[in-house]
């Protein structure tokens, strides 16, 4: 029975955001490429240890992979924004404000 949880989709999204092909992910995780495909298609379950390894390889949290957290992009953006100096942060806020005003 296929996995209907958000995990397969989240894994595919995280892999793509990490800029990895299925082959590259398989090499990084010491798995076979068809295994990655089966997991992303929801036809193979993921163990707790595999989940931890996926999260580490893709630099996301296990909670996000399981669909328990907000979009990881927002968290990545927040981390990047936290590293900006005050002037740069003000410029980013101005750009975001102008983008929202345009919609």
Secondary structure, DSSP 4 states (H G I P E B T S, - for coil): ----SSHHHHHHHHHHHTT--HHHHHHHHT--HHHHHHHHTTSS---HHHHHHHHHHHT--HHHHTT-SS-HHHHHHHHHHHTS-HHHHHHHHHHHHHHHHT-
